[in-house]
């Protein structure tokens, strides 16, 4: 998190606890991605943090490793996934995760149209109905 320092400039101090827990990919999907791309457990952790928008330095601090090690893990992940940057990585992971577990939408119920037509021979009306599917 960026804070204003005493000089009025924004300091680069970051608080790892302030990062949002928003995740577009659930644990089941992460397990699928790990198997799909043959990621090690550490690579999976790095990938999760990258997809949450956490910087390499903060990932290194969080996982008790050097920033260079984070870069090495990322380079290996990029090579396997065949992407060149973090945004492409996130988009590819989302696409693969959705393919693995697509959201199935419930079909809309058919709308019935009721119409009353005159029966000239009998002097009465009779009901006809059709669904929207029939009208297409």
Order of alpha helices (4+ residues) and beta strands (2+ residues): beta-beta-alpha-alpha-alpha-alpha-alpha-beta-beta-alpha
